[in-house]
Amino acid sequence: MRTRNGFQQAFIMSAAAHSASGGPSGGNVASPVSPASEPVDIYLKAKAILSASQGAVDALSSFMAARAQLEDTYSKALTKLAKSSLNVDEASLYPAVFEAIASLRGDVANEARQHAEMHFSINKDVLEPLGSLKETADMVVRVVSYM
């Protein structure tokens, strides 16, 4: 079962408050708006909420996509660096220096893996839910427009 995101919860709460105040599903309090214009009012309210939040969602999506791309680029560059040669005959180095270089390469390779995981995590945990939010908003607009 999918959990509700903040927009879905706010829309449901807004619809419930509208209904409790004498909206389309009933209620004891008379609505100040004629019943014929209630669907239009609900649509306009939903459209205003979506319009206000859509720009923020688009900006956040763009920002995080750029961040994910940077993490991917940095990960690839670090991987290349970890595999690069020092242009020195490593066999002729003192064992302690050789071990230090090997340790440094291992650290750089580990950092590359961490950035690759960050790239994957941003895509999975941020960009996919933002895409789902946009789909949900589009679905709400279609549903409300048929009211």
C-alpha positions as CSV (number, residue, x, y, z in Angstrom):
1,M,0.0,0.0,0.0
2,R,1.4,3.4,-0.9
3,T,1.6,6.1,1.7
4,R,0.2,9.6,1.0
5,N,2.6,12.4,0.4
6,G,2.2,15.9,1.8
7,F,0.3,17.2,-1.2
8,Q,-2.2,14.3,-1.2
9,Q,-2.7,14.7,2.5
10,A,-3.3,18.4,2.2
11,F,-5.7,18.0,-0.6
12,I,-7.7,15.3,1.3
13,M,-7.8,17.5,4.4
14,S,-9.0,20.5,2.3
15,A,-11.7,18.4,0.7
16,A,-12.8,17.1,4.1
17,A,-13.0,20.6,5.5
18,H,-15.0,21.7,2.4
19,S,-17.3,18.8,2.8
20,A,-17.8,19.4,6.6
21,S,-18.7,23.0,5.8
22,G,-21.6,22.0,3.6
23,G,-19.8,21.0,0.5
24,P,-21.1,18.6,-2.2
25,S,-21.3,15.6,0.1
26,G,-23.6,17.3,2.6
27,G,-23.3,18.9,6.0
28,N,-25.5,20.9,8.2
29,V,-24.1,24.3,7.6
30,A,-25.3,26.2,4.6
31,S,-22.6,26.9,2.0
32,P,-22.2,30.6,1.0
33,V,-21.6,29.4,-2.6
34,S,-24.4,28.1,-4.7
35,P,-24.4,24.3,-5.2
36,A,-23.9,24.7,-9.0
37,S,-20.6,26.6,-8.6
38,E,-19.2,24.3,-5.9
39,P,-17.4,21.9,-8.4
40,V,-15.9,25.0,-10.1
41,D,-14.7,26.3,-6.7
42,I,-13.1,23.0,-5.8
43,Y,-11.4,22.8,-9.1
44,L,-10.1,26.3,-8.8
45,K,-8.8,25.6,-5.3
46,A,-7.1,22.4,-6.4
47,K,-5.6,24.2,-9.4
48,A,-4.3,27.0,-7.3
49,I,-2.7,24.5,-4.9
50,L,-1.1,22.6,-7.7
51,S,0.1,25.7,-9.5
52,A,1.7,27.0,-6.4
53,S,3.5,23.8,-5.7
54,Q,4.3,22.7,-9.2
55,G,7.0,25.3,-9.7
56,A,8.7,24.2,-6.5
57,V,8.6,20.6,-7.4
58,D,10.0,21.3,-10.9
59,A,12.8,23.4,-9.4
60,L,13.6,20.7,-6.8
61,S,13.6,18.0,-9.5
62,S,16.0,20.0,-11.6
63,F,18.3,20.8,-8.7
64,M,18.5,17.2,-7.6
65,A,18.9,15.8,-11.1
66,A,21.9,18.1,-11.5
67,R,23.3,16.9,-8.1
68,A,22.8,13.3,-9.1
69,Q,24.7,14.0,-12.4
70,L,27.6,15.6,-10.5
71,E,27.8,12.7,-8.1
72,D,27.9,10.3,-11.1
73,T,30.6,12.4,-12.9
74,Y,32.7,12.7,-9.7
75,S,32.4,9.0,-9.0
76,K,33.7,8.1,-12.5
77,A,36.5,10.6,-12.2
78,L,37.6,9.2,-8.8
79,T,37.4,5.6,-10.1
80,K,39.7,6.6,-13.0
81,L,42.1,8.3,-10.6
82,A,42.2,5.3,-8.3
83,K,43.2,3.1,-11.3
84,S,45.7,5.6,-12.7
85,S,49.5,5.0,-12.6
86,L,51.9,7.3,-10.8
87,N,54.5,7.0,-13.7
88,V,56.9,5.7,-11.1
89,D,58.3,2.2,-10.9
90,E,56.3,1.1,-7.8
91,A,58.4,-2.0,-7.4
92,S,61.4,0.1,-6.6
93,L,59.7,2.0,-3.8
94,Y,60.2,1.3,-0.2
95,P,57.5,-1.0,1.1
96,A,56.0,1.6,3.4
97,V,55.6,4.1,0.5
98,F,54.1,1.3,-1.7
99,E,51.6,0.5,1.1
100,A,50.8,4.1,1.6
101,I,50.1,4.5,-2.2
102,A,48.0,1.3,-2.2
103,S,46.0,2.6,0.9
104,L,45.5,6.0,-0.8
105,R,44.2,4.3,-4.0
106,G,41.9,2.1,-1.8
107,D,40.5,5.2,-0.1
108,V,39.9,7.0,-3.4
109,A,38.2,3.9,-4.8
110,N,36.0,3.7,-1.7
111,E,35.1,7.4,-2.0
112,A,34.2,6.7,-5.7
113,R,31.8,3.9,-4.6
114,Q,30.2,6.3,-2.0
115,H,29.5,8.9,-4.7
116,A,28.1,6.2,-7.0
117,E,25.8,5.1,-4.2
118,M,24.8,8.7,-3.6
119,H,23.9,9.0,-7.3
120,F,21.8,5.9,-7.1
121,S,20.2,7.1,-3.8
122,I,19.2,10.5,-5.2
123,N,17.6,8.9,-8.2
124,K,15.7,6.3,-6.2
125,D,14.8,8.2,-3.0
126,V,14.3,11.7,-4.4
127,L,13.7,11.9,-8.1
128,E,11.4,8.9,-8.4
129,P,9.1,10.2,-5.6
130,L,9.1,13.7,-7.1
131,G,8.1,12.1,-10.5
132,S,5.3,10.3,-8.7
133,L,4.2,13.5,-7.0
134,K,3.9,15.1,-10.5
135,E,1.9,12.2,-11.8
136,T,-0.4,12.4,-8.8
137,A,-0.9,16.1,-9.3
138,D,-1.8,15.6,-12.9
139,M,-4.2,12.8,-12.0
140,V,-5.9,15.1,-9.4
141,V,-6.3,17.9,-12.1
142,R,-7.9,15.4,-14.5
143,V,-10.2,14.0,-11.8
144,V,-11.2,17.4,-10.5
145,S,-11.8,18.8,-14.0
146,Y,-14.4,16.0,-14.6
147,M,-16.4,17.1,-11.5
